[in-house]
Amino acid sequence: MTNDTAINATAVDMEQLRAIIAEILDLDVAEVTDDAEYVKDLGLDSLLALEMQLALEERYGVSITEEELRGAKSPRMTHELLTAKTAAK
């Protein structure tokens, strides 16, 4: 891992990501655990998914496709997706 990769890999703070997700879903941050499933555990619907997609794209300066977002079924998976995307910038 190069220094640039290490810097980019740490750009996505898990606590900050949890806070963003909690705000969008109108939940307490404690409810947004790493492996909570968005639809089953956190009540994510299609409109909230779009809001989350836009917020994450704006915050992290990346483009996320609907397919990528659907594939990220938990905060941990979203963190992995964003970490990979920010590292590729």
FINU-159141 format. One record per residue (C-alpha): x, y, z; residue in one letter. Coordinates in steps of 0.5 Angstrom, whole numbers, padded with zeros to 4 digits, always signed. Example, Ala and Ser with C-alpha at 12.3 -4.5 7.8 and 13.67 -1.06 7.14 Angstrom:
<rs>
+0025-0009+0016A/+0027-0002+0014S/
</rs>
This chain:
<rs>
+0000+0000+0000M/+0003+0007-0002T/+0002+0013+0002N/-0003+0016-0003D/-0007+0010-0002T/-0006+0010+0006A/-0009+0017+0006I/-0015+0016+0001N/-0016+0009+0005A/-0017+0013+0011T/-0021+0019+0008A/-0028+0015+0010V/-0029+0015+0017D/-0034+0010+0019M/-0037+0014+0025E/-0038+0020+0020Q/-0041+0015+0015L/-0046+0012+0021R/-0048+0019+0023A/-0050+0021+0015I/-0054+0014+0015I/-0057+0016+0021A/-0059+0023+0019E/-0062+0021+0013I/-0066+0015+0016L/-0068+0019+0022D/-0065+0014+0027L/-0060+0014+0033D/-0053+0013+0031V/-0053+0007+0036A/-0058+0004+0031E/-0053+0004+0025V/-0049-0002+0027T/-0044-0004+0022D/-0047-0010+0019D/-0055-0008+0020A/-0058-0009+0013E/-0061-0003+0011Y/-0068-0005+0008V/-0069-0011+0014K/-0066-0007+0020D/-0066+0000+0018L/-0072+0001+0014G/-0069+0004+0008L/-0074+0005+0002D/-0072+0007-0005S/-0073+0015-0004L/-0069+0014+0002L/-0064+0010-0002A/-0064+0016-0007L/-0063+0021-0002E/-0057+0017+0001M/-0054+0016-0006Q/-0054+0023-0007L/-0051+0025+0000A/-0045+0020+0000L/-0043+0022-0007E/-0043+0030-0005E/-0040+0028+0001R/-0034+0024-0001Y/-0034+0027-0009G/-0035+0020-0012V/-0040+0017-0017S/-0044+0011-0014I/-0049+0008-0019T/-0056+0005-0017E/-0053-0002-0018E/-0047-0001-0013E/-0051+0002-0008L/-0056-0004-0008R/-0050-0008-0007G/-0048-0005-0001A/-0053-0008+0004K/-0050-0005+0010S/-0046+0001+0013P/-0040-0004+0013R/-0041-0005+0005M/-0042+0002+0004T/-0036+0004+0008H/-0032-0001+0003E/-0035+0001-0003L/-0033+0009-0001L/-0026+0007+0001T/-0025+0003-0006A/-0028+0009-0010K/-0024+0015-0006T/-0018+0011-0007A/-0019+0010-0014A/-0020+0018-0015K/
</rs>
